[in-house]
Amino acid sequence: MLFIIRGRLESVTTDGGRSGFFNRGLLKEGDFCGEELLTWALDPKAAANLPSSTRTVKAINEVEAFALEAEEL
């Protein structure tokens, strides 16, 4: 999971390749992405099957961010 402290990122997703679905947006200071990690962590049946993200992010300018990894949950 990524928490943006400063900078801008372009976010693109196809929702797992679902036909006809395409979403593009901007992430900026105070935004986050990768919330499927929290859903995984809160599911008692999730075991070791880490979630997959269909989102791709690309820095538009210099970015400072905080990353939260599955092992930290």
N, CA, C and O atoms as a printed pandas DataFrame, in Angstrom:
     atom_number atom_name residue_name chain_id  residue_number  x_coord  y_coord  z_coord
0              1         N          MET        A               1    0.857   -1.154    0.000
1              2        CA          MET        A               1    0.000    0.000    0.000
2              3         C          MET        A               1    0.904    1.217    0.000
3              4         O          MET        A               1    1.933    1.227    0.675
4              5         N          LEU        A               2    0.532    2.236   -0.745
5              6        CA          LEU        A               2    1.358    3.415   -0.923
6              7         C          LEU        A               2    0.596    4.656   -0.485
7              8         O          LEU        A               2   -0.514    4.907   -0.953
8              9         N          PHE        A               3    1.194    5.430    0.413
9             10        CA          PHE        A               3    0.621    6.684    0.900
10            11         C          PHE        A               3    1.480    7.824    0.362
11            12         O          PHE        A               3    2.677    7.878    0.643
12            13         N          ILE        A               4    0.887    8.732   -0.406
13            14        CA          ILE        A               4    1.640    9.796   -1.047
14            15         C          ILE        A               4    1.792   10.966   -0.073
15            16         O          ILE        A               4    0.804   11.509    0.421
16            17         N          ILE        A               5    3.039   11.341    0.192
17            18        CA          ILE        A               5    3.330   12.461    1.082
18            19         C          ILE        A               5    3.458   13.745    0.273
19            20         O          ILE        A               5    2.936   14.789    0.664
20            21         N          ARG        A               6    4.153   13.661   -0.853
21            22        CA          ARG        A               6    4.223   14.808   -1.769
22            23         C          ARG        A               6    4.498   14.291   -3.171
23            24         O          ARG        A               6    5.023   13.192   -3.350
24            25         N          GLY        A               7    4.140   15.088   -4.154
25            26        CA          GLY        A               7    4.335   14.717   -5.547
26            27         C          GLY        A               7    3.037   14.238   -6.189
27            28         O          GLY        A               7    1.979   14.223   -5.559
28            29         N          ARG        A               8    3.144   13.851   -7.447
29            30        CA          ARG        A               8    1.982   13.384   -8.208
30            31         C          ARG        A               8    2.328   12.109   -8.963
31            32         O          ARG        A               8    3.433   11.941   -9.479
32            33         N          LEU        A               9    1.344   11.218   -9.008
33            34        CA          LEU        A               9    1.477    9.964   -9.747
34            35         C          LEU        A               9    0.278    9.802  -10.664
35            36         O          LEU        A               9   -0.829   10.228  -10.335
36            37         N          GLU        A              10    0.501    9.187  -11.812
37            38        CA          GLU        A              10   -0.598    8.795  -12.687
38            39         C          GLU        A              10   -0.973    7.372  -12.314
39            40         O          GLU        A              10   -0.099    6.518  -12.163
40            41         N          SER        A              11   -2.257    7.108  -12.164
41            42        CA          SER        A              11   -2.765    5.795  -11.799
42            43         C          SER        A              11   -3.624    5.262  -12.934
43            44         O          SER        A              11   -4.531    5.943  -13.413
44            45         N          VAL        A              12   -3.330    4.032  -13.364
45            46        CA          VAL        A              12   -4.084    3.409  -14.455
46            47         C          VAL        A              12   -4.478    2.007  -14.016
47            48         O          VAL        A              12   -3.660    1.276  -13.459
48            49         N          THR        A              13   -5.732    1.626  -14.265
49            50        CA          THR        A              13   -6.176    0.267  -13.969
50            51         C          THR        A              13   -7.150   -0.218  -15.035
51            52         O          THR        A              13   -7.891    0.562  -15.632
52            53         N          THR        A              14   -7.125   -1.522  -15.254
53            54        CA          THR        A              14   -8.070   -2.155  -16.178
54            55         C          THR        A              14   -8.975   -3.109  -15.424
55            56         O          THR        A              14   -9.690   -3.900  -16.039
56            57         N          ASP        A              15   -8.954   -3.047  -14.102
57            58        CA          ASP        A              15   -9.773   -3.921  -13.254
58            59         C          ASP        A              15   -9.558   -5.385  -13.619
59            60         O          ASP        A              15  -10.508   -6.132  -13.852
60            61         N          GLY        A              16   -8.296   -5.772  -13.663
61            62        CA          GLY        A              16   -7.974   -7.178  -13.941
62            63         C          GLY        A              16   -8.131   -7.577  -15.393
63            64         O          GLY        A              16   -8.246   -8.763  -15.700
64            65         N          GLY        A              17   -8.139   -6.608  -16.290
65            66        CA          GLY        A              17   -8.286   -6.919  -17.704
66            67         C          GLY        A              17   -9.731   -7.070  -18.145
67            68         O          GLY        A              17  -10.002   -7.539  -19.251
68            69         N          ARG        A              18  -10.663   -6.672  -17.280
69            70        CA          ARG        A              18  -12.083   -6.771  -17.620
70            71         C          ARG        A              18  -12.358   -6.008  -18.916
71            72         O          ARG        A              18  -11.944   -4.858  -19.063
72            73         N          SER        A              19  -13.028   -6.625  -19.815
73            74        CA          SER        A              19  -13.307   -6.054  -21.128
74            75         C          SER        A              19  -14.062   -4.730  -21.020
75            76         O          SER        A              19  -15.089   -4.638  -20.348
76            77         N          GLY        A              20  -13.533   -3.708  -21.695
77            78        CA          GLY        A              20  -14.200   -2.409  -21.737
78            79         C          GLY        A              20  -13.960   -1.535  -20.517
79            80         O          GLY        A              20  -14.504   -0.433  -20.443
80            81         N          PHE        A              21  -13.158   -1.996  -19.553
81            82        CA          PHE        A              21  -12.921   -1.200  -18.353
82            83         C          PHE        A              21  -11.530   -0.595  -18.407
83            84         O          PHE        A              21  -10.544   -1.307  -18.595
84            85         N          PHE        A              22  -11.451    0.720  -18.242
85            86        CA          PHE        A              22  -10.180    1.426  -18.179
86            87         C          PHE        A              22  -10.386    2.657  -17.322
87            88         O          PHE        A              22  -11.328    3.419  -17.541
88            89         N          ASN        A              23   -9.514    2.858  -16.349
89            90        CA          ASN        A              23   -9.654    3.990  -15.451
90            91         C          ASN        A              23   -8.293    4.638  -15.273
91            92         O          ASN        A              23   -7.310    3.961  -14.971
92            93         N          ARG        A              24   -8.237    5.937  -15.459
93            94        CA          ARG        A              24   -6.994    6.691  -15.278
94            95         C          ARG        A              24   -7.295    7.849  -14.335
95            96         O          ARG        A              24   -8.340    8.493  -14.423
96            97         N          GLY        A              25   -6.359    8.094  -13.438
97            98        CA          GLY        A              25   -6.529    9.217  -12.515
98            99         C          GLY        A              25   -5.187    9.684  -11.996
99           100         O          GLY        A              25   -4.146    9.096  -12.288
100          101         N          LEU        A              26   -5.234   10.750  -11.221
101          102        CA          LEU        A              26   -4.027   11.296  -10.612
102          103         C          LEU        A              26   -4.068   11.073   -9.118
103          104         O          LEU        A              26   -5.111   11.225   -8.483
104          105         N          LEU        A              27   -2.928   10.714   -8.563
105          106        CA          LEU        A              27   -2.789   10.617   -7.121
106          107         C          LEU        A              27   -1.876   11.763   -6.687
107          108         O          LEU        A              27   -0.876   12.056   -7.341
108          109         N          LYS        A              28   -2.231   12.400   -5.582
109          110        CA          LYS        A              28   -1.464   13.541   -5.096
110          111         C          LYS        A              28   -1.306   13.447   -3.591
111          112         O          LYS        A              28   -1.751   12.485   -2.965
112          113         N          GLU        A              29   -0.674   14.445   -3.024
113          114        CA          GLU        A              29   -0.455   14.500   -1.582
114          115         C          GLU        A              29   -1.729   14.149   -0.807
115          116         O          GLU        A              29   -2.792   14.722   -1.047
116          117         N          GLY        A              30   -1.605   13.202    0.121
117          118        CA          GLY        A              30   -2.740   12.773    0.939
118          119         C          GLY        A              30   -3.507   11.593    0.367
119          120         O          GLY        A              30   -4.329   11.002    1.067
120          121         N          ASP        A              31   -3.259   11.235   -0.891
121          122        CA          ASP        A              31   -3.936   10.090   -1.503
122          123         C          ASP        A              31   -3.178    8.799   -1.184
123          124         O          ASP        A              31   -2.043    8.829   -0.708
124          125         N          PHE        A              32   -3.826    7.680   -1.455
125          126        CA          PHE        A              32   -3.198    6.375   -1.260
126          127         C          PHE        A              32   -3.733    5.415   -2.300
127          128         O          PHE        A              32   -4.761    5.670   -2.928
128          129         N          CYS        A              33   -3.029    4.309   -2.476
129          130        CA          CYS        A              33   -3.501    3.243   -3.357
130          131         C          CYS        A              33   -3.033    1.909   -2.788
131          132         O          CYS        A              33   -2.132    1.864   -1.952
132          133         N          GLY        A              34   -3.645    0.835   -3.243
133          134        CA          GLY        A              34   -3.310   -0.493   -2.768
134          135         C          GLY        A              34   -4.172   -0.950   -1.607
135          136         O          GLY        A              34   -3.767   -1.797   -0.811
136          137         N          GLU        A              35   -5.371   -0.378   -1.517
137          138        CA          GLU        A              35   -6.257   -0.694   -0.392
138          139         C          GLU        A              35   -6.683   -2.160   -0.338
139          140         O          GLU        A              35   -7.202   -2.611    0.682
140          141         N          GLU        A              36   -6.470   -2.916   -1.434
141          142        CA          GLU        A              36   -6.791   -4.347   -1.397
142          143         C          GLU        A              36   -5.924   -5.076   -0.366
143          144         O          GLU        A              36   -6.285   -6.164    0.083
144          145         N          LEU        A              37   -4.794   -4.491    0.009
145          146        CA          LEU        A              37   -3.953   -5.085    1.056
146          147         C          LEU        A              37   -4.674   -5.080    2.404
147          148         O          LEU        A              37   -4.557   -6.038    3.168
148          149         N          LEU        A              38   -5.410   -4.022    2.700
149          150        CA          LEU        A              38   -6.162   -3.967    3.964
150          151         C          LEU        A              38   -7.304   -4.975    3.969
151          152         O          LEU        A              38   -7.562   -5.618    4.987
152          153         N          THR        A              39   -7.986   -5.116    2.843
153          154        CA          THR        A              39   -9.056   -6.109    2.735
154          155         C          THR        A              39   -8.499   -7.496    2.994
155          156         O          THR        A              39   -9.106   -8.292    3.711
156          157         N          TRP        A              40   -7.331   -7.788    2.407
157          158        CA          TRP        A              40   -6.666   -9.075    2.611
158          159         C          TRP        A              40   -6.318   -9.277    4.084
159          160         O          TRP        A              40   -6.573  -10.344    4.643
160          161         N          ALA        A              41   -5.737   -8.261    4.709
161          162        CA          ALA        A              41   -5.283   -8.383    6.097
162          163         C          ALA        A              41   -6.441   -8.588    7.070
163          164         O          ALA        A              41   -6.262   -9.217    8.113
164          165         N          LEU        A              42   -7.616   -8.072    6.748
165          166        CA          LEU        A              42   -8.768   -8.176    7.638
166          167         C          LEU        A              42   -9.582   -9.450    7.419
167          168         O          LEU        A              42  -10.501   -9.734    8.188
168          169         N          ASP        A              43   -9.256  -10.216    6.384
169          170        CA          ASP        A              43   -9.983  -11.454    6.080
170          171         C          ASP        A              43   -9.309  -12.633    6.782
171          172         O          ASP        A              43   -8.188  -12.995    6.426
172          173         N          PRO        A              44   -9.971  -13.240    7.773
173          174        CA          PRO        A              44   -9.334  -14.342    8.512
174          175         C          PRO        A              44   -9.062  -15.576    7.647
175          176         O          PRO        A              44   -8.267  -16.430    8.041
176          177         N          LYS        A              45   -9.695  -15.688    6.493
177          178        CA          LYS        A              45   -9.494  -16.840    5.610
178          179         C          LYS        A              45   -8.443  -16.570    4.532
179          180         O          LYS        A              45   -8.193  -17.433    3.690
180          181         N          ALA        A              46   -7.836  -15.409    4.546
181          182        CA          ALA        A              46   -6.920  -15.006    3.480
182          183         C          ALA        A              46   -5.637  -15.832    3.439
183          184         O          ALA        A              46   -5.060  -16.011    2.366
184          185         N          ALA        A              47   -5.182  -16.333    4.571
185          186        CA          ALA        A              47   -3.937  -17.118    4.676
186          187         C          ALA        A              47   -2.777  -16.381    4.020
187          188         O          ALA        A              47   -2.579  -15.189    4.254
188          189         N          ALA        A              48   -2.017  -17.087    3.204
189          190        CA          ALA        A              48   -0.830  -16.491    2.591
190          191         C          ALA        A              48   -1.081  -16.023    1.166
191          192         O          ALA        A              48   -0.141  -15.606    0.489
192          193         N          ASN        A              49   -2.308  -16.080    0.696
193          194        CA          ASN        A              49   -2.618  -15.674   -0.679
194          195         C          ASN        A              49   -2.696  -14.149   -0.759
195          196         O          ASN        A              49   -3.752  -13.558   -0.534
196          197         N          LEU        A              50   -1.570  -13.526   -1.082
197          198        CA          LEU        A              50   -1.542  -12.069   -1.187
198          199         C          LEU        A              50   -2.417  -11.598   -2.348
199          200         O          LEU        A              50   -2.499  -12.269   -3.377
200          201         N          PRO        A              51   -3.067  -10.454   -2.187
201          202        CA          PRO        A              51   -3.923   -9.938   -3.258
202          203         C          PRO        A              51   -3.085   -9.408   -4.422
203          204         O          PRO        A              51   -1.943   -8.984   -4.243
204          205         N          SER        A              52   -3.669   -9.441   -5.596
205          206        CA          SER        A              52   -3.033   -8.862   -6.776
206          207         C          SER        A              52   -3.678   -7.532   -7.078
207          208         O          SER        A              52   -4.890   -7.368   -6.945
208          209         N          SER        A              53   -2.867   -6.594   -7.481
209          210        CA          SER        A              53   -3.388   -5.288   -7.861
210          211         C          SER        A              53   -3.382   -5.182   -9.380
211          212         O          SER        A              53   -2.469   -5.677  -10.041
212          213         N          THR        A              54   -4.390   -4.543   -9.923
213          214        CA          THR        A              54   -4.448   -4.311  -11.367
214          215         C          THR        A              54   -4.080   -2.868  -11.682
215          216         O          THR        A              54   -4.250   -2.411  -12.812
216          217         N          ARG        A              55   -3.581   -2.162  -10.691
217          218        CA          ARG        A              55   -3.235   -0.750  -10.840
218          219         C          ARG        A              55   -1.747   -0.604  -11.157
219          220         O          ARG        A              55   -0.907   -1.309  -10.598
220          221         N          THR        A              56   -1.442    0.312  -12.053
221          222        CA          THR        A              56   -0.074    0.702  -12.352
222          223         C          THR        A              56    0.046    2.181  -12.035
223          224         O          THR        A              56   -0.799    2.977  -12.446
224          225         N          VAL        A              57    1.094    2.557  -11.305
225          226        CA          VAL        A              57    1.316    3.969  -11.006
226          227         C          VAL        A              57    2.656    4.399  -11.575
227          228         O          VAL        A              57    3.623    3.637  -11.582
228          229         N          LYS        A              58    2.694    5.643  -12.055
229          230        CA          LYS        A              58    3.908    6.200  -12.640
230          231         C          LYS        A              58    4.082    7.612  -12.105
231          232         O          LYS        A              58    3.149    8.415  -12.134
232          233         N          ALA        A              59    5.275    7.912  -11.617
233          234        CA          ALA        A              59    5.556    9.242  -11.078
234          235         C          ALA        A              59    5.534   10.280  -12.197
235          236         O          ALA        A              59    6.144   10.090  -13.249
236          237         N          ILE        A              60    4.824   11.375  -11.952
237          238        CA          ILE        A              60    4.788   12.492  -12.891
238          239         C          ILE        A              60    5.916   13.468  -12.551
239          240         O          ILE        A              60    6.531   14.061  -13.437
240          241         N          ASN        A              61    6.173   13.620  -11.259
241          242        CA          ASN        A              61    7.295   14.415  -10.786
242          243         C          ASN        A              61    7.881   13.703   -9.570
243          244         O          ASN        A              61    7.484   12.581   -9.252
244          245         N          GLU        A              62    8.810   14.345   -8.901
245          246        CA          GLU        A              62    9.433   13.711   -7.742
246          247         C          GLU        A              62    8.382   13.407   -6.684
247          248         O          GLU        A              62    7.569   14.264   -6.337
248          249         N          VAL        A              63    8.406   12.174   -6.172
249          250        CA          VAL        A              63    7.387   11.714   -5.223
250          251         C          VAL        A              63    8.056   11.246   -3.938
251          252         O          VAL        A              63    9.090   10.577   -3.959
252          253         N          GLU        A              64    7.444   11.614   -2.827
253          254        CA          GLU        A              64    7.823   11.073   -1.528
254          255         C          GLU        A              64    6.610   10.316   -1.024
255          256         O          GLU        A              64    5.506   10.860   -0.982
256          257         N          ALA        A              65    6.809    9.058   -0.639
257          258        CA          ALA        A              65    5.676    8.216   -0.244
258          259         C          ALA        A              65    6.101    7.255    0.859
259          260         O          ALA        A              65    7.287    7.001    1.068
260          261         N          PHE        A              66    5.114    6.738    1.546
261          262        CA          PHE        A              66    5.312    5.740    2.589
262          263         C          PHE        A              66    4.689    4.449    2.082
263          264         O          PHE        A              66    3.529    4.437    1.671
264          265         N          ALA        A              67    5.450    3.364    2.108
265          266        CA          ALA        A              67    4.945    2.073    1.641
266          267         C          ALA        A              67    4.682    1.157    2.830
267          268         O          ALA        A              67    5.510    1.044    3.734
268          269         N          LEU        A              68    3.535    0.513    2.820
269          270        CA          LEU        A              68    3.168   -0.472    3.827
270          271         C          LEU        A              68    3.126   -1.830    3.147
271          272         O          LEU        A              68    2.375   -2.024    2.191
272          273         N          GLU        A              69    3.934   -2.778    3.636
273          274        CA          GLU        A              69    4.015   -4.099    3.023
274          275         C          GLU        A              69    3.212   -5.114    3.843
275          276         O          GLU        A              69    2.950   -4.902    5.027
276          277         N          ALA        A              70    2.831   -6.203    3.203
277          278        CA          ALA        A              70    2.005   -7.229    3.845
278          279         C          ALA        A              70    2.635   -7.750    5.134
279          280         O          ALA        A              70    1.926   -7.986    6.112
280          281         N          GLU        A              71    3.950   -7.933    5.149
281          282        CA          GLU        A              71    4.632   -8.448    6.336
282          283         C          GLU        A              71    4.485   -7.517    7.531
283          284         O          GLU        A              71    4.626   -7.951    8.674
284          285         N          GLU        A              72    4.208   -6.258    7.283
285          286        CA          GLU        A              72    4.068   -5.270    8.361
286          287         C          GLU        A              72    2.685   -5.278    8.978
287          288         O          GLU        A              72    2.437   -4.595    9.971
288          289         N          LEU        A              73    1.786   -6.051    8.390
289          290        CA          LEU        A              73    0.442   -6.138    8.951
290          291         C          LEU        A              73    0.370   -7.360    9.837
291          292         O          LEU        A              73   -0.678   -7.638   10.422
